[in-house]
């Protein structure tokens, strides 16, 4: 499973849900408006009804020109109508200016505040949208929970999950009877983004109970990842086990079980789940290597050898890193050594490194030759590996000394041990071997 939980924010759908209707404004306080404003708004409404927003704008601008005013409009309702015309034509800067003017004339003008929030949303100015929707919620009477929800979602979109969480908490506290699943989903996203794992877990469990299909699977994966993130492998194991039983053909749960068992050091259980996983879906190259490595670790060398051979065959002709290929060869050789098939191990090394050009594989070849009591050949392999500057040069010289000793070449043995003594990790063993050599030659 991926180490980092990734969830998808439910994008705010605010196309025109609260878009101001001019008739509503005319109905509210119509008689309080000056007669000239009433006539203007009726004409503007008629133009807007015909979707002729440019004509509506010209009507308002002509009226303002007559009044010789420096502002784009002199009445908040006219400003709102102007802003709406610009908004419908996607002229966002002009729409924003008109709504701000409306609010300067009437700071409690909810419709202007809501549509200003829409402008900020449509132009991806999320920080301003957060504040605008919050202000709209404060102005609404009775309080409209959607404005508070939009403020929370925009805070989440703006990368302010803590602010989003506070808004969601207020939303659920003030409007418990109107909470929707989508609200809870975004609340879960905010909690996860803020890494409030323990607070997120029960929310995810509720979402799992309320969801179906891919949505349910998404929240199940999210909850599983939370348990792993807080290192509660017990709960993770229980959940993954339950999910694998509920949906045995769903590969992701078996993969999760493998990961959890590996994390807990339960390699036999991890291998069992990996076998089932391999029946459900084809293994990737990395998963095949894990299969082979676990087989080797659990002393199932024949199965390991088959998988390593498969991996080596698949890598032929492909651009694989030298270190990765060495790992495969080393694993295959180790598998044959576990099976006491030194002959096959040597055959692999001769086939895959015919020129004996890789010092690491030469060191491995020397070990196989030593095990099969071919000491002269082992001595040569170890010395060649040391002279080729293999990464374990001290170990190569030490083993060369032991190999030469085995076929009674004391001079070559002592020389190799003296070389090995120059390396701190082999120094103690090399000096002990030299002392024993000296004692044996004096007898």
Residue, then its C-alpha position, 0 to 999 in steps of 0.5 A: x500500500x502507498x505510505x501516503x493516504x490520498x483522498x479526493x476532495x469533493x469539488x464544490x458545485x456552486x454553479x448557480x445554486x444561490x444565484x440571485x433572482x432579480x424578481x426576489x430583490x424587486x419584491x423585497x422593499x420595492x416601495x422603498x426604492x426611488x421611482x427612478x430605480x424601480x423603472x430602471x430595474x424593471x427595464x434591466x430585468x426585461x433585458x436579462x429575461x431575454x439573456x441580453x446582458x450587454x443591453x442590461x449593462x448599457x441601461x445601468x451605465x446610461x442611468x449612472x451617466x445621467x446622475x453624474x455619479x462616480x460610482x458604477x451604481x447608486x443603489x445596492x440592488x442596481x449594483x447587484x443586477x450589474x454584477x449579475x450581468x457581468x457574471x453571466x458574461x464571465x467578466x469577473x473583475x467587473x462583477x467583483x467590483x459591482x458586488x463590492x460596491x453593493x456591499x459598500x452601500x449595504x454591508x448586510x446585503x446577503x445576495x451580493x455577498x453570496x455572488x461575490x463568493x461565487x466570483x472568488x470560487x470561479x476565479x480560484x481565489x480560494x482564500x477570499x472565497x473562504x471569507x466570503x462564504x463565512x460572511x454569507x453564513x453570518x448574514x443569512x437568517x435563518x442561518x443557511x448551512x450550505x454557506x458554512x459548508x462551502x466555506x469549509x470546503x474552500x478552506x480545504x481546497x486552499x490548503x487550510x485543513x485546520x480552518x476547514x475542520x473548525x468550520x465542519x465542527x461548527x456545521x455539524x454542531x449547529x445543523x445536525x439534522x441537515x448533515x449529508x454524506x458528502x459533508x462527512x466525506x469532505x470532513x474526513x478529507x480535512x481530518x486526513x489532510x491535517x493528519x488527525x488520524x484518531x479523529x478521522x478513524x470513526x468518521x471513516x468507519x461511519x462512511x464505510x457503513x453508509x457507502x457502497x461499491x467503489x466509494x466504500x472500497x475507497x474509505x476502507x482503504x483509507x481506514x486501513x492506511x490510517x491504522x498502518x500510519x499510526x502503527x496499529x498493525x493489530x487493527x490493520x490486520x483485523x480489518x484487512x482479514x475481514x475485508x479479504x474474507x468479504x471479498x476474496x477476489x479483491x486483490x488489494x486486500x490480499x496485498x494489504x495482508x502481505x504488507x501488514x504481515x511483513x511489517x509485523x515480521x510474520x514472514x510465513x503468514x505473508x508468504x501464504x497471503x502472497x500465494x493467494x494474491x498470486x492466484x487473484x492477480x499476476x505478480x509484478x516483477x517486484x512482487x515476484x522477487x518478494x515471492x522468491x526472497x520469502x521462499x528462500x527465507x522460509x527454506x523452500x529453495x526449489x520454489x525460490x529457484x524457479x521464481x529467480x530463474x523466471x526473473x532472470x529470464x524476464x530481465x534478459x534483453x531488458x534494461x535492468x540495473x546490474x545490482x538488481x541482476x546480481x541480486x537475482x543471480x545471488x538468490x538463485x545461487x543461494x537457493x541451489x546451495x540450500x538444496x546442496x546442488x553446488x553443481x547447479x549453482x556453479x552452472x548458473x554462475x558460469x552461464x550468467x557470468x561466463x567471463x568471470x568479470x564481476x567481482x561480487x559474483x566471483x566472490x560468490x563463486x569462490x564460496x560455492x567452490x569452497x563448499x564443494x571442496x574445490x579449494x584450488x579453484x576457490x582460492x583463485x576465485x577469491x584472489x581474483x575477486x580481491x584484485x578486482x576490488x570487490x566490495x568485500x575485499x577483506x573477506x575475499x582475502x580471508x577466504x583465499x587464505x582458508x582455501x589455500x590452507x585447505x590444499x596445504x599451500x602455507x605460503x599462499x595462505x599466510x600471504x592472503x591472511x596478511x592481506x586480510x589483516x589490513x581490514x578491520x572487520x577481518x583483522x581478528x580472524x586473519x591474525x588468529x589464522x596466522x597464529x594457528x598457521x605458525x603453530x602448525x608449522x613449528x610442530 
